[in-house]
């Protein structure tokens, strides 16, 4: 299980993010605190508090995932 923290500034970034991860045959969970949604769901993500960093979890060692989502990664991952 991989875990990173990401943050979005607007709904357009959410749309770009979902389009990027949708190309992978991997399940992604995105959440904050106890609330978790399918990260491939734009509406699910928009239901989260986007003003806070979000925890992204997925089961894959594919380095391309981090490469693709790097624009959304928090610089400091120790959240």
Secondary structure, 3 states (H helix, E strand, C coil): CEEEEECCCCHHHHHHHHHHHCCCCCCEEEEECCEEEECCCHHHHHCCCCCCCEEEEECCCCHHHHHHHHHHECCCCCC
